Amino acid sequence: MKKIILIPIISFILCGCMSANPVFDTPLESEQAVICKTDEFSKNTTCDGANQTTESIGKDANTGSVSYLRMLYTRDKSNKHFVINGHIPCMGWCFPDRAIDKDGTSMDFKRTDGEVMTCMTGSGSCLTYEYFTIKTDRKYIEKHKENGIAIKIYGKNGDSIIELSPVYIQGFLNAINKH
């Protein structure tokens, strides 16, 4: 009996992990996916946008996998912070160290972590995820709400392009304007 119960539970867990990230057709859909919370002690407000996927494009980094991105906003007593968090897939380690947007603006980029996802038996190559944070401000986000954000992440062993759509950005800004 235990085997019968475990199989549906394991299947449910595996299916949940593989669910696709939402694709938003309107700013309202994007706005409704933003979760904002205010800490009752610090009075800091944090708004967390939904994960988005973007094709990973690069000379050595092109793995056929996708990058995952999400936008975060934090308001504390003295500052308002906008952050783009995500990861890029690489075959081997890409060692990302800088990022430049499509307008030529150098971004405040930091590689935060990395992990080996899977290795191909006998080939000696592994798929890795390299995690990053890009800090920015409201002025930058507002400037790109009509055309979206495209940023190229440069690494020693490969480059990737990440993108956030105008619909995603407009919905995110609408949500934080209400908090």
C-alpha positions in Angstrom: 0.0 0.0 0.0 2.9 2.4 0.8 4.2 2.0 -2.8 0.9 3.0 -4.3 0.7 6.2 -2.1 4.4 7.2 -2.8 4.2 7.0 -6.5 1.4 9.6 -6.9 3.2 11.9 -4.4 6.5 11.6 -6.2 4.8 12.2 -9.6 3.1 15.3 -8.2 6.4 16.6 -6.8 8.3 16.0 -10.1 5.5 17.6 -12.2 5.4 20.6 -9.9 9.1 21.2 -10.3 8.9 21.1 -14.1 6.0 23.6 -14.4 6.6 26.4 -16.9 7.0 30.0 -15.9 4.1 32.2 -16.8 4.1 34.2 -20.0 2.2 37.5 -19.6 0.1 39.0 -22.4 -0.8 42.1 -20.5 0.7 44.3 -17.8 -2.2 43.4 -15.6 -1.4 39.7 -15.7 2.2 40.5 -14.8 1.1 42.9 -12.0 -1.2 40.2 -10.5 1.8 37.8 -10.3 3.9 40.2 -8.1 3.9 39.4 -4.4 4.5 42.3 -2.1 5.0 42.0 1.7 5.8 44.5 4.4 7.7 43.3 7.4 5.8 44.3 10.5 9.0 45.0 12.6 11.3 46.7 10.1 8.5 48.2 8.0 10.5 47.2 4.9 8.5 46.3 1.8 9.7 43.7 -0.6 8.0 43.0 -3.9 8.9 39.8 -5.8 8.1 39.4 -9.5 7.3 36.0 -11.1 10.1 34.0 -12.7 10.6 34.6 -16.4 12.6 32.6 -18.9 14.7 33.8 -21.7 16.7 31.9 -24.3 20.4 31.7 -23.5 22.4 32.9 -26.4 26.2 32.9 -26.5 29.2 31.5 -28.3 30.1 28.8 -25.7 27.3 29.2 -23.3 24.5 28.1 -25.7 23.3 24.9 -24.2 19.7 24.9 -25.5 18.6 25.6 -21.9 17.0 28.8 -20.7 17.9 31.4 -18.2 15.6 32.3 -15.3 15.0 35.9 -14.2 12.9 37.7 -11.8 12.7 41.3 -10.6 12.8 42.3 -7.0 12.0 45.6 -5.3 12.8 46.5 -1.7 11.9 49.8 0.0 13.4 50.4 3.4 13.6 53.6 5.5 16.3 55.3 3.4 16.4 53.6 0.0 14.5 51.9 -2.8 16.3 49.0 -4.5 15.6 47.3 -7.8 17.4 44.0 -8.4 17.3 41.5 -11.3 18.1 38.0 -10.1 18.6 35.0 -12.2 20.8 32.2 -13.5 22.4 31.3 -16.8 23.1 27.8 -18.0 26.6 27.0 -19.3 28.4 24.0 -20.6 31.3 23.9 -18.0 31.9 27.2 -16.1 31.3 30.5 -17.9 32.8 32.6 -15.1 30.5 35.6 -15.8 32.1 38.8 -14.6 30.3 41.8 -16.2 27.0 42.9 -17.9 26.2 45.6 -20.4 22.7 46.5 -21.6 21.6 47.0 -25.2 22.2 50.8 -24.8 25.9 50.2 -23.8 25.3 50.9 -20.1 27.6 48.9 -17.8 25.4 47.2 -15.1 26.2 46.6 -11.4 26.6 42.9 -11.9 27.7 40.3 -9.4 28.0 36.5 -9.7 26.5 35.1 -6.5 26.8 31.3 -6.9 27.2 28.4 -9.2 26.1 24.8 -9.2 26.7 21.7 -11.4 23.4 20.5 -12.7 24.3 17.3 -14.6 27.4 15.8 -16.3 27.4 13.8 -19.5 29.0 10.4 -18.9 32.2 9.9 -20.8 32.3 13.4 -22.3 33.8 15.2 -19.3 31.4 18.2 -19.8 28.8 19.4 -17.3 25.9 21.7 -17.4 26.2 24.4 -14.8 24.0 27.2 -13.6 25.7 30.4 -12.7 23.6 32.7 -10.5 23.8 36.5 -10.6 22.4 39.7 -9.3 22.1 43.0 -11.2 21.4 46.1 -9.1 19.7 49.1 -10.6 17.4 51.9 -9.8 13.8 53.1 -10.6 15.0 55.6 -13.2 16.6 52.8 -15.2 13.5 50.5 -14.9 11.2 53.4 -15.9 13.4 54.2 -18.9 13.0 50.7 -20.2 9.3 50.0 -19.5 8.2 50.7 -23.1 10.9 48.6 -24.9 12.0 46.1 -22.3 15.5 45.3 -20.9 18.1 43.2 -22.8 21.4 42.7 -21.1 24.4 40.7 -22.3 26.4 38.9 -19.6 30.0 38.4 -20.4 32.0 35.5 -19.1 35.5 34.1 -19.6 34.1 31.0 -21.3 30.8 32.2 -22.8 28.3 35.0 -23.0 24.5 35.0 -22.5 21.7 37.5 -23.3 18.9 37.9 -20.8 15.7 39.9 -21.4 12.7 41.2 -19.5 9.7 42.2 -21.6 7.9 45.6 -21.5 4.8 43.8 -20.3 6.7 42.3 -17.4 8.3 45.6 -16.4 5.0 47.6 -16.7 3.1 45.1 -14.6 5.9 45.1 -12.0 6.0 48.9 -11.8 2.1 49.0 -11.4 2.3 46.5 -8.5 5.0 48.4 -6.6 3.2 51.7 -7.2 0.3 50.3 -5.1 2.6 49.6 -2.1 
